[in-house]
Amino acid sequence: MPLFTSEVTWSLVIQMIILVFELSLIYFITRKYFRSEYSRILIVLLFALTADLVSNGLNISSMFMSQANLNLFQYVETLNLLSSIISMYFLLLFFEYFEHETLFTQQQMLSTILTTVAGIFVLFATPQAIWVDEGQLYFQSLDSPSILFLGLFSCILGILIISTLYKSLTDVWITQRGQLITMIVSVSIIAFAPLTISLVFLLFTFPSSFLTESVVRGITFLGFAVLTYPFGSVRHYSHYNRRKADKILVTNLNGIPLFHYDFKENVHYINETLFSGAVVAITMLMSESIKSSSPIAEVLMKNKYRLMLETKQSFIALILTPQANSYLRDSIERFSTAFDQKFTSIITSGEILDLNLFVKSGLSLLYENFGISTANVREMIASLTFEETFS
C-alpha cells in the first residue's frame, strides 16, 4: 500500500472522480444514443472511451504497488500506455467514420501504421520508476525518448483529426459550425494536453509524478466530455448526415413555393418559383403517363443530384441532395406529415395572402424533424422571409 501523503491522496481522489464520471459518460452514451440506427458511429467513440477508462483503472492500480512489485508495475504501466494509444486510435477512426462513413480511407490506413509502430515501441520500452520514502512508489516515468515519441504520436493523430474537421467547416449545414468548432476544441484538448505536459517535464528533466499524470487524465477526460456535447439528444442526428442535403422546398400543387430552406451556404442558386412549377409539372406528367396512383418518391438527375419527394394531398415536399439515405427519407416524411397537419386547411382553401405565415412554423417543424439547432433561428427566419405578397 502507498503512503498516503498529500500527493498520493490527491492523485487518488482525482483518479476516482475521473473513473466515476467516465463510467457515467459511457452509461449516458449507451442509454441515450444506441436507440437508433443512425447512431452506430458512436460505437467507435464508445471503444475510445472504454480504452481510456481501462487506462485510468490501470493507472490507479499502479499506485498501490511497492518496490517489490517492480516487474508487475512495468507490466501494468505498459498496458496503461497501450490503452491510451488504442483510445487515441479509435478517436481518429470515429472522426473518419463521421466524415466519410467508411473506415477504409488513406488517413485511416496511415493512422493504423502509426498506431502499430507506437504499440511496438511501447512493448519494447521499459517503464522507469523512482522509489522514495521507505520504498514506496511516488514517481514513475518512461525514459525521455519514449515520452517524446508518445507525445508526438498523440500530436500527429490530433493534427490528422483536426485537419479533417477544419476542411468540413466549408461544407457543412449552416447551423452546425458550432458543433464542429466544439469538436475541434475537444480533440485539441485530448491530443495536445498530454504532449505539452510531457514536453515540459522532458525539458526540465522532472519525473512524471502520480499527481501530474492524474491531472493529465483529468484534462483528457474533459476533452471527451466536451466531445459528446455536440451530439445533442436522440432525435438530433443532423450531424451524422450533414453532407447529405442541400435544400428543402415545399410547393403547393399550383407550383407556388410555400417554404424553403438552404442547409448549406454554398448551395447553387435556385429560383424557387420556377423550380416549384417544374417539379409539380414533372410529377403530374409522370403520374399521368404511367397511369399510376403512386406518387414519385425519388428522381435522379444527370449531375448525380437527387430529388427526394413526399407528396401530400395539397403540396409536395422535396429535398435536393447529392446522396439519398434512410435518415433523409424518414425526416422528410415526418416533416411533411407535421406540415400537412398544421397548414392543410390554409393550403386547400386557396386563400394564401402572405407566404411568410409558413416561415416561422415551417422552420420550427424543420428543427423538430431534422435536428437543426435553434441557436440562429432569428437570422434563419429573416433569410427565409418572402419579399412578395401573394393573393
C-alpha positions in Angstrom: 0.0 0.0 0.0 1.3 3.5 -0.7 2.0 6.0 1.9 -0.9 8.4 1.8 1.0 11.7 1.5 -0.9 14.7 0.2 0.3 14.0 -3.3 -0.8 10.4 -3.3 -4.2 11.3 -1.7 -4.9 14.0 -4.2 -3.9 11.7 -7.0 -6.3 9.0 -5.8 -9.2 11.5 -5.4 -8.7 12.9 -8.9 -8.4 9.5 -10.5 -11.5 8.1 -8.7 -13.5 11.2 -9.7 -12.4 10.7 -13.4 -13.3 7.0 -13.2 -16.8 7.7 -11.8 -17.5 10.4 -14.4 -16.1 8.3 -17.2 -18.4 5.4 -16.3 -21.3 7.8 -16.1 -20.4 9.1 -19.6 -20.3 5.6 -21.1 -23.6 4.8 -19.5 -25.1 8.1 -20.8 -23.9 7.4 -24.4 -25.1 3.8 -24.3 -28.5 4.6 -22.9 -29.2 7.8 -24.9 -27.6 7.2 -28.3 -28.0 3.5 -29.1 -31.7 3.6 -29.7 -31.5 4.4 -33.4 -29.8 3.0 -36.5 -28.3 6.5 -37.1 -26.1 6.3 -34.0 -23.9 3.3 -35.0 -21.0 5.6 -35.4 -20.9 6.2 -31.6 -19.9 2.6 -31.1 -16.5 3.7 -32.3 -16.5 6.6 -29.8 -17.5 4.1 -27.1 -14.5 2.0 -27.8 -12.2 5.1 -27.5 -13.8 5.9 -24.1 -13.6 2.3 -22.9 -9.9 2.2 -23.7 -9.3 5.4 -21.8 -11.3 4.0 -18.9 -9.1 0.9 -18.8 -6.0 3.1 -18.9 -7.3 5.1 -15.9 -8.1 1.9 -14.0 -4.6 0.6 -14.6 -3.1 3.9 -13.5 -4.9 3.7 -10.2 -3.8 0.1 -9.7 -0.1 1.0 -10.2 -0.3 3.5 -7.3 -0.8 0.5 -4.9 2.5 -1.2 -5.8 5.8 -1.1 -3.9 9.4 -1.6 -5.0 8.9 -5.3 -4.6 6.4 -5.3 -7.4 8.7 -3.7 -10.0 8.0 -6.3 -12.7 4.3 -6.1 -12.1 4.5 -2.3 -12.2 6.3 -2.4 -15.5 3.7 -4.8 -17.0 0.7 -2.6 -15.7 2.3 0.6 -16.9 2.9 -0.9 -20.4 -0.8 -1.9 -20.6 -1.7 1.6 -19.4 0.2 3.2 -22.2 -1.1 0.8 -24.8 -4.7 1.5 -23.7 -4.0 5.2 -24.1 -2.7 4.6 -27.7 -5.7 2.5 -28.6 -8.0 5.2 -27.2 -6.5 7.8 -29.4 -6.6 5.5 -32.4 -10.3 4.8 -32.0 -10.9 8.5 -31.6 -9.4 9.1 -35.1 -11.5 6.2 -36.5 -14.5 7.9 -35.0 -13.9 11.1 -37.0 -13.0 9.2 -40.1 -16.3 7.4 -39.9 -18.1 10.6 -39.1 -16.7 12.3 -42.2 -16.6 9.5 -44.8 -19.0 6.8 -43.5 -16.3 4.3 -44.0 -13.1 3.3 -42.2 -11.2 2.4 -45.5 -9.5 5.8 -46.1 -5.9 6.8 -46.7 -5.9 8.7 -43.4 -7.2 5.6 -41.6 -4.5 3.4 -43.1 -1.8 5.9 -42.1 -3.2 6.0 -38.5 -3.1 2.2 -38.4 0.6 2.2 -39.3 1.4 4.9 -36.8 -0.5 3.1 -34.0 1.2 -0.2 -34.8 4.6 1.4 -34.6 3.7 3.2 -31.4 2.4 -0.1 -29.9 5.6 -1.9 -30.8 7.7 0.9 -29.4 5.8 0.8 -26.0 6.2 -3.0 -25.8 10.0 -2.8 -26.2 10.4 0.3 -23.9 11.0 -0.2 -20.2 8.9 2.0 -17.9 11.1 3.6 -15.3 10.2 4.1 -11.6 11.6 6.3 -8.9 11.2 5.0 -5.4 11.4 7.3 -2.4 10.4 7.4 1.3 10.6 3.9 2.7 10.4 2.1 -0.6 7.1 3.5 -1.6 6.4 4.4 -5.3 5.6 8.1 -5.8 7.0 8.8 -9.2 7.0 7.0 -12.5 8.3 7.7 -16.0 9.4 6.3 -19.2 12.8 7.1 -20.5 13.0 10.5 -22.2 12.8 9.4 -25.8 9.7 7.4 -25.1 7.9 10.4 -23.5 8.8 12.5 -26.6 7.7 9.7 -29.0 4.3 9.2 -27.4 3.7 12.9 -27.2 4.4 13.3 -30.9 2.3 10.3 -31.7 -0.7 11.9 -29.9 0.0 15.2 -31.7 0.2 13.6 -35.2 -3.2 11.8 -34.7 -4.7 15.1 -33.3 -3.5 17.0 -36.4 -5.0 14.4 -38.7 -8.4 14.7 -36.9 -8.4 18.5 -36.8 -7.4 18.8 -40.5 -10.5 16.6 -41.4 -12.8 18.7 -39.2 -11.4 22.0 -40.4 -12.0 21.1 -44.0 -15.6 20.3 -43.1 -16.2 23.9 -42.0 -16.5 24.8 -45.7 -19.0 22.1 -46.4 -21.5 22.0 -43.5 -25.1 22.8 -42.7 -25.2 26.4 -41.6 -26.3 25.7 -38.1 -23.6 23.1 -37.4 -20.4 25.2 -37.4 -20.7 25.5 -33.7 -20.8 21.7 -33.4 -17.7 21.3 -35.5 -15.8 24.0 -33.7 -16.7 22.4 -30.3 -15.4 19.1 -31.7 -12.1 20.7 -32.8 -11.6 22.2 -29.4 -12.2 18.8 -27.7 -9.8 17.0 -29.9 -7.2 19.7 -29.3 -7.6 19.1 -25.6 -7.3 15.3 -25.9 -4.4 15.3 -28.3 -2.2 18.2 -27.2 -2.5 18.5 -23.4 -0.5 15.3 -22.8 2.1 16.4 -25.4 2.5 19.8 -23.8 2.9 18.5 -20.3 5.2 15.7 -21.4 7.5 18.2 -23.2 7.6 20.4 -20.1 8.7 17.5 -17.9 11.2 16.4 -20.5 12.8 19.8 -20.9 13.1 20.3 -17.1 14.1 16.7 -16.5 11.3 16.1 -14.0 9.9 12.6 -13.4 6.2 12.2 -14.1 4.5 12.0 -10.8 1.2 10.4 -10.0 -0.4 13.8 -9.4 0.9 15.1 -12.8 -0.5 12.0 -14.6 -3.8 12.3 -12.8 -4.1 15.9 -13.9 -3.3 14.9 -17.5 -6.0 12.2 -17.2 -8.5 14.7 -16.0 -7.8 17.1 -18.9 -8.1 14.2 -21.4 -11.4 13.2 -19.9 -12.6 16.8 -20.1 -11.9 16.7 -23.8 -14.0 13.5 -24.2 -16.9 15.1 -22.2 -16.8 18.2 -24.4 -16.8 15.9 -27.4 -20.1 14.3 -26.5 -21.8 17.7 -26.2 -22.2 18.5 -29.9 -24.2 15.3 -30.5 -27.4 16.6 -28.9 -30.2 14.2 -28.0 -31.6 11.1 -29.5 -33.6 12.9 -32.2 -30.8 15.2 -33.3 -28.9 13.3 -35.9 -28.3 16.0 -38.5 -24.5 16.0 -37.8 -24.3 12.4 -39.0 -25.8 13.3 -42.3 -24.7 16.9 -42.6 -23.4 16.5 -46.1 -26.5 14.7 -47.4 -28.9 17.6 -48.1 -28.5 20.9 -49.8 -32.1 22.3 -49.9 -35.6 21.6 -48.8 -38.6 23.0 -50.6 -42.4 22.8 -50.1 -44.7 23.8 -53.0 -48.4 23.6 -53.4 -50.0 21.8 -56.4 -50.2 25.1 -58.3 -46.4 25.5 -58.3 -46.3 28.2 -55.7 -43.3 27.8 -53.2 -44.6 27.8 -49.6 -41.4 27.2 -47.7 -37.8 26.7 -48.5 -34.5 26.3 -46.5 -30.9 26.0 -47.6 -29.0 23.6 -45.4 -25.7 24.9 -46.7 -24.4 28.4 -47.6 -22.8 27.3 -50.9 -26.0 25.8 -52.4 -26.2 26.7 -56.1 -28.8 29.4 -56.6 -32.3 28.1 -57.4 -35.3 30.1 -58.4 -37.9 28.6 -56.1 -40.8 29.7 -58.2 -39.6 28.2 -61.4 -38.2 25.1 -59.7 -41.6 24.5 -57.9 -43.5 24.8 -61.1 -41.2 22.4 -62.9 -41.4 19.8 -60.0 -45.2 19.9 -60.0 -45.4 19.6 -63.8 -43.0 16.7 -63.9 -44.6 14.7 -61.1 -48.1 15.2 -62.6 -46.9 14.3 -66.1 -45.1 11.2 -64.9 -48.2 10.0 -62.9 -50.4 10.5 -65.9 -48.1 8.9 -68.4 -47.6 5.7 -66.4 -51.2 5.6 -65.2 -50.2 5.1 -61.6 -51.7 6.5 -58.4 -48.5 6.0 -56.5 -46.5 9.3 -56.1 -43.0 9.7 -57.3 -40.6 9.2 -54.4 -37.2 10.0 -56.0 -35.7 11.5 -59.1 -32.1 11.0 -60.2 -30.6 14.0 -62.1 -27.8 13.8 -64.6 -25.4 15.7 -62.3 -25.9 12.9 -59.7 -28.2 15.1 -57.6 -31.3 13.5 -56.3 -34.8 14.9 -55.6 -36.4 13.1 -52.7 -40.2 13.8 -52.8 -43.0 13.4 -50.4 -46.4 14.1 -51.9 -49.4 15.1 -49.8 -53.0 16.0 -50.8 -52.3 19.7 -51.1 -48.5 20.1 -51.5 -45.2 18.4 -52.4 -42.1 18.5 -50.2 -38.7 17.7 -51.6 -35.1 17.6 -50.7 -32.3 18.3 -53.1 -29.4 16.1 -52.1 -26.2 14.5 -53.6 -26.9 11.3 -51.8 -30.2 9.8 -50.5 -30.4 7.8 -47.3 -32.9 6.5 -44.8 -32.3 9.4 -42.4 -33.4 12.0 -45.0 -36.4 9.8 -46.1 -37.6 9.4 -42.6 -37.1 13.1 -41.8 -38.9 14.4 -44.8 -41.8 12.1 -44.2 -42.1 13.3 -40.6 -41.7 16.9 -41.7 -44.4 16.6 -44.4 -46.9 15.0 -42.1 -46.4 17.7 -39.5 -46.6 20.4 -42.2 -49.8 18.9 -43.6 -51.4 18.8 -40.2 -50.6 22.4 -39.5 -51.3 24.0 -42.8 -53.6 21.7 -44.8 -56.7 23.8 -44.2 -55.0 27.0 -45.3 -53.5 25.5 -48.4 -56.6 23.8 -49.6 -58.7 26.9 -49.0 -56.7 28.7 -51.7 -56.6 31.9 -49.5 -52.9 32.3 -49.1 -52.5 36.0 -48.6 -48.9 36.0 -47.2 -46.4 33.2 -47.7 -44.5 34.5 -44.6 -47.0 32.7 -42.4 -45.3 29.4 -43.3 -41.8 30.6 -42.4 -41.7 30.6 -38.6 -43.8 27.5 -38.1 -42.1 25.7 -41.0 -38.8 26.4 -39.5 -39.9 25.0 -36.2 -41.1 21.8 -37.9 -37.8 21.6 -39.7 -35.9 21.8 -36.4 -38.0 19.2 -34.8 -37.7 16.7 -37.6 -34.2 17.3 -38.9 -32.4 18.0 -35.6 -31.3 21.5 -36.6 -30.0 23.8 -33.8 -32.2 26.7 -32.9 -29.3 28.9 -31.9 -29.7 31.1 -35.1 -33.4 30.9 -35.5 -33.9 34.6 -35.7 -31.4 35.0 -38.5 -32.7 32.0 -40.3 -36.3 33.4 -40.2 -35.0 36.6 -41.7 -33.3 34.8 -44.5 -36.4 32.8 -45.3 -38.9 35.7 -45.4 -40.6 36.1 -48.8 -40.4 39.6 -50.2 -43.6 39.4 -52.2 -47.1 39.1 -51.1 -49.4 36.7 -53.0 -53.2 36.9 -53.2 
